[in-house]
Amino acid sequence: MSQCQLALVRDAVATYKAIRPDLARGLPFWPLGLPGWTDEWLALGMRTPDDRTSYVLVWRRGCDPELGLPVGHLAGREVSADILHPSSVSPGSAVWSRGGLRVSLPCTPAVLLVRLVA
């Protein structure tokens, strides 16, 4: 692996260790529904039982560089959106509006892990 790839792996492991307690008690949700084999965008979410913190992992495999993700249990609430991975040089952006999460990933393939806190 290159130094850049090793840095991404180290970042991913550190991020996992930081959020592991929330994941252990988290409840899954699929903002885009269950994924299909050829879907251009995939999204998996985990929310804590109190619905205050959620994590959304978004993959772009092709198609449009921006996507709106509905997050029903947080709809209409004030929410902060923070990109957790990759943390050093993010390949995109994530912005919350009362209608949901708007993700931008200009290149493919690409992934973002976003923490949403209400």
C-alpha positions, 0 to 999 in steps of 0.5 A: 500500500502507498503511504496515502492508502496507509494513512486512510486505513489508519484514519478509518480505524481511528474513526471506528474506535471513536464511534464504536460505542454508538455503533454497538447500540445503534439501529440501522436505517437505509436513507435510499432504501436497500441497495441494488447491485448496480445502484450509483449511490448507496447509503447506510445509516446507524442511529442511537436509540435516543435519536440524537446522533446518527451516522450516515455512510454514503458511497458514490459509484457513478452518476450525478455528483450530488445527492439529497438523502432523506433522514426521516427521524431527523426531519424538521430538526436543527442538525449539525453534519460533520464529516468523520471519514476521510478526515484529512482531505475530504473528497466532498461535502455534506450539508444538513437542511431541514429537508435532509442531508445533501452530499456532494462527491465530485469523483468516483468511486468515493465515500463519506462517513457523516455524523449527524447530531440533533 
